[in-house]
């Protein structure tokens, strides 16, 4: 273990012997840090907080702070972070709240760029990217391999489906379906098309991408169909595609409005 002499570490914190801690970092009670994790100068970690292996915690980041919830009265809630994440300088990630899940979770292989914020009770899947200044309100659910552009704000309780791509400077107030690209501000938010480049990079087959393109046309571009009519057409006409079935299911289980307005780009 390499710990700079100016770092302040609570005796009750648990750090693996391979952890590196930089100058003036502060690590509080209830923090557990896994092997090969690097904690940069001036980082602030407070518990209860569990950090997995090989994470990189940036300078001046605030990880595990209490929820920004006026109902919070000091209860023990939790932040759980997986493995191989990059959390850059000045990021803030808050623990869960008693009125929510009680836990905030970050998956593995994520990258949170400088000044990104993850509020209480959020859940991020694996391989998520939050670009600079991306901000998630409380209780937001983000699927695997989602990219959220810089200076984008996501309203609390919103859901963002897997492999979605959100353009920079957007304002997300509705659920975002999986596999699509969206951009815009609140009621003017529009679906721009299928996230073809992201899907190719993730190894989706050409057939899967074609099927998602067909589903996109029926759900988002066929103006004379009501949503449930469009979803039924997709089920009938594209019955054997797992990604398409997941897109349909996302609509069916949503408790909020799902963005459906589309542009003419695709």
C-alpha positions as CSV (number, residue, x, y, z in Angstrom):
1,X,0.0,0.0,0.0
2,X,1.3,3.4,-1.0
3,X,-0.3,6.2,1.1
4,X,1.0,9.8,1.0
5,X,1.8,11.0,4.6
6,X,-0.6,14.0,4.1
7,X,-3.6,11.7,3.4
8,X,-6.2,11.4,6.2
9,X,-7.7,7.9,6.6
10,X,-10.1,6.8,9.3
11,X,-8.9,3.8,11.2
12,X,-12.2,2.0,10.4
13,X,-11.7,2.3,6.6
14,X,-10.6,-0.9,4.9
15,X,-8.1,-0.6,2.0
16,X,-6.5,-3.4,0.1
17,X,-2.8,-3.6,0.4
18,X,-2.3,-2.6,-3.2
19,X,-4.3,0.6,-3.0
20,X,-2.5,3.9,-3.8
21,X,-3.6,7.1,-2.0
22,X,-2.4,10.5,-3.1
23,X,-1.6,13.7,-1.1
24,X,-4.4,15.3,1.0
25,X,-7.0,12.6,0.1
26,X,-9.6,12.0,2.9
27,X,-11.1,8.6,3.4
28,X,-13.8,8.2,6.0
29,X,-15.3,5.5,8.2
30,X,-17.2,2.8,6.4
31,X,-15.2,3.0,3.2
32,X,-13.9,-0.3,1.6
33,X,-11.5,-0.1,-1.3
34,X,-10.6,-3.0,-3.5
35,X,-7.2,-4.0,-5.0
36,X,-5.2,-1.9,-7.4
37,X,-7.5,1.2,-7.0
38,X,-5.8,4.6,-7.2
39,X,-7.1,7.5,-5.2
40,X,-5.8,10.9,-6.5
41,X,-4.8,13.9,-4.4
42,X,-7.6,15.8,-2.6
43,X,-10.2,13.1,-3.3
44,X,-12.9,12.8,-0.6
45,X,-14.4,9.4,0.1
46,X,-17.1,8.9,2.8
47,X,-19.0,5.8,3.8
48,X,-20.8,3.5,3.8
49,X,-19.0,3.1,0.5
50,X,-17.7,0.0,-1.3
51,X,-15.3,0.4,-4.2
52,X,-14.2,-2.6,-6.3
53,X,-10.9,-3.4,-8.0
54,X,-8.7,-1.3,-10.3
55,X,-10.7,1.9,-10.1
56,X,-9.2,5.3,-10.7
57,X,-10.7,8.0,-8.4
58,X,-9.8,11.5,-9.7
59,X,-8.5,14.6,-7.9
60,X,-11.1,16.6,-5.9
61,X,-13.8,14.1,-6.6
62,X,-16.5,13.6,-3.9
63,X,-17.5,9.9,-3.7
64,X,-20.1,8.6,-1.2
65,X,-21.4,11.9,0.2
66,X,-24.9,11.8,1.8
67,X,-27.9,12.3,-0.5
68,X,-29.1,15.8,-1.3
69,X,-32.5,15.0,0.1
70,X,-34.2,17.3,2.7
71,X,-35.8,14.2,4.3
72,X,-32.4,12.6,5.0
73,X,-31.6,12.4,8.7
74,X,-28.2,10.8,8.8
75,X,-29.3,7.2,8.1
76,X,-26.7,4.6,6.9
77,X,-27.2,4.3,3.2
78,X,-24.8,2.9,0.6
79,X,-22.8,3.6,-2.5
80,X,-21.5,0.6,-4.4
81,X,-19.0,0.9,-7.2
82,X,-17.8,-2.0,-9.4
83,X,-14.4,-2.6,-11.0
84,X,-12.2,-0.8,-13.6
85,X,-14.1,2.5,-13.5
86,X,-12.5,5.9,-14.2
87,X,-14.0,8.7,-12.1
88,X,-12.3,11.9,-13.1
89,X,-11.7,15.2,-11.2
90,X,-14.5,17.0,-9.4
91,X,-17.0,14.2,-10.0
92,X,-19.7,13.8,-7.3
93,X,-21.5,10.5,-6.5
94,X,-24.0,10.4,-3.6
95,X,-25.2,7.5,-1.5
96,X,-28.8,6.2,-1.6
97,X,-31.6,7.6,0.4
98,X,-34.0,5.9,2.9
99,X,-36.9,6.9,0.8
100,X,-35.4,5.3,-2.3
101,X,-33.5,2.1,-2.8
102,X,-31.1,3.0,0.0
103,X,-28.2,2.4,-2.4
104,X,-26.6,4.1,-5.4
105,X,-24.8,1.6,-7.8
106,X,-22.2,2.1,-10.4
107,X,-21.3,-0.9,-12.6
108,X,-17.9,-1.8,-14.0
109,X,-15.8,-0.3,-16.8
110,X,-17.6,3.0,-16.7
111,X,-16.1,6.4,-17.3
112,X,-17.4,9.5,-15.5
113,X,-15.6,12.5,-17.0
114,X,-14.8,15.7,-15.1
115,X,-17.6,17.4,-13.1
116,X,-20.2,14.6,-13.8
117,X,-22.8,14.1,-11.0
118,X,-24.7,11.0,-10.0
119,X,-27.4,11.7,-7.4
120,X,-28.8,9.4,-4.8
121,X,-30.5,6.1,-5.7
122,X,-29.2,6.1,-9.3
123,X,-28.3,2.8,-10.9
124,X,-25.7,2.7,-13.7
125,X,-24.9,-0.4,-15.7
126,X,-21.6,-1.5,-17.1
127,X,-19.6,0.5,-19.7
128,X,-21.6,3.7,-19.2
129,X,-19.9,7.0,-20.2
130,X,-20.9,10.3,-18.6
131,X,-19.2,13.2,-20.5
132,X,-18.1,16.4,-18.8
133,X,-20.8,18.0,-16.6
134,X,-23.5,15.3,-17.3
135,X,-25.9,15.4,-14.4
136,X,-28.2,12.7,-13.2
137,X,-31.1,13.5,-10.8
138,X,-32.1,11.1,-8.1
139,X,-33.4,7.6,-8.9
140,X,-32.3,7.6,-12.5
141,X,-31.7,4.2,-14.1
142,X,-29.0,4.0,-16.9
143,X,-28.6,0.8,-18.9
144,X,-25.4,-0.8,-20.1
145,X,-23.2,1.0,-22.6
146,X,-25.1,4.2,-22.5
147,X,-23.3,7.4,-23.5
148,X,-24.6,10.7,-22.0
149,X,-23.2,13.8,-23.7
150,X,-21.6,16.8,-22.0
151,X,-23.7,19.3,-20.1
152,X,-26.8,17.1,-20.3
153,X,-29.2,17.0,-17.4
154,X,-31.4,13.9,-16.7
155,X,-34.6,14.4,-14.6
156,X,-35.1,12.3,-11.5
157,X,-36.8,8.9,-12.0
158,X,-36.0,8.8,-15.7
159,X,-34.9,5.6,-17.3
160,X,-32.4,5.4,-20.1
161,X,-32.3,2.1,-22.0
162,X,-29.2,0.1,-22.9
163,X,-26.9,1.2,-25.8
164,X,-28.7,4.6,-26.0
165,X,-26.7,7.7,-27.0
166,X,-27.8,11.1,-25.7
167,X,-26.4,14.2,-27.4
168,X,-24.7,17.0,-25.5
169,X,-26.5,19.9,-23.9
170,X,-29.8,17.9,-23.8
171,X,-32.5,18.0,-21.1
172,X,-34.0,14.6,-20.5
173,X,-37.4,14.6,-18.8
174,X,-38.9,11.4,-20.3
175,X,-37.7,7.8,-20.5
176,X,-35.3,7.1,-23.4
177,X,-35.7,3.8,-25.2
178,X,-32.7,1.4,-25.7
179,X,-30.6,1.4,-28.9
180,X,-31.5,4.9,-30.0
181,X,-29.9,8.3,-30.3
182,X,-31.7,11.3,-28.8
183,X,-31.0,15.0,-28.4
184,X,-33.0,18.1,-27.4
185,X,-34.4,19.9,-24.4
186,X,-37.4,18.5,-22.5
187,X,-40.5,18.6,-24.7
188,X,-38.4,19.3,-27.8
189,X,-36.3,16.1,-27.3
190,X,-36.3,14.0,-30.4
191,X,-35.1,10.5,-31.4
192,X,-32.6,10.9,-34.1
193,X,-32.2,7.3,-35.2
194,X,-30.8,3.9,-34.2
195,X,-27.4,4.1,-32.5
196,X,-25.8,2.2,-35.4
197,X,-22.2,3.0,-34.7
198,X,-22.5,2.1,-31.0
199,X,-24.2,-1.2,-31.9
200,X,-21.6,-2.1,-34.5
201,X,-18.8,-1.4,-32.0
202,X,-20.6,-3.5,-29.4
203,X,-20.7,-6.5,-31.8
204,X,-24.3,-6.5,-32.8
205,X,-24.9,-8.5,-36.0
206,X,-26.0,-6.7,-39.2
207,X,-29.3,-8.6,-38.9
208,X,-30.0,-7.3,-35.4
209,X,-29.2,-3.7,-36.6
210,X,-31.5,-4.1,-39.6
211,X,-34.3,-5.4,-37.4
212,X,-33.9,-2.5,-35.0
213,X,-34.0,-0.1,-37.9
214,X,-37.3,-1.7,-39.0
215,X,-38.7,-1.4,-35.5
216,X,-37.6,2.2,-35.4
217,X,-39.5,3.0,-38.5
218,X,-42.7,1.5,-37.2
219,X,-42.5,3.0,-33.7
220,X,-41.0,6.4,-34.4
221,X,-41.7,7.2,-38.0
222,X,-45.1,5.8,-38.9
223,X,-47.2,8.8,-38.0
224,X,-50.6,7.2,-38.4
225,X,-50.1,4.5,-35.8
226,X,-50.9,4.9,-32.1
227,X,-48.1,3.7,-29.9
228,X,-49.7,0.4,-28.9
229,X,-50.6,-0.3,-32.6
230,X,-47.0,0.3,-33.6
231,X,-45.7,-2.0,-30.8
232,X,-48.1,-4.7,-31.9
233,X,-47.0,-4.3,-35.6
234,X,-43.4,-4.8,-34.4
235,X,-44.3,-7.9,-32.4
236,X,-46.0,-9.4,-35.4
237,X,-43.5,-8.4,-38.1
238,X,-40.2,-8.9,-36.2
239,X,-41.0,-11.8,-33.9
240,X,-37.6,-13.4,-33.4
241,X,-35.3,-10.5,-32.6
242,X,-34.1,-10.3,-29.0
243,X,-33.0,-6.6,-29.2
244,X,-36.4,-5.6,-30.7
245,X,-38.3,-7.5,-28.0
246,X,-36.3,-5.6,-25.4
247,X,-37.2,-2.3,-27.0
248,X,-40.9,-3.3,-27.0
249,X,-40.7,-4.4,-23.4
250,X,-39.1,-1.1,-22.4
251,X,-42.2,0.8,-23.6
252,X,-44.5,-1.7,-21.9
253,X,-43.0,-1.4,-18.4
254,X,-42.4,2.3,-18.4
255,X,-44.2,4.3,-15.7
256,X,-43.4,7.6,-17.4
257,X,-43.7,9.0,-20.9
258,X,-41.2,7.6,-23.4
259,X,-39.7,9.9,-25.9
260,X,-41.2,9.1,-29.3
261,X,-41.0,12.4,-31.3
262,X,-38.5,11.8,-34.1
263,X,-36.6,14.0,-36.5
264,X,-36.2,13.5,-40.2
265,X,-32.5,12.6,-39.9
266,X,-33.0,8.8,-40.2
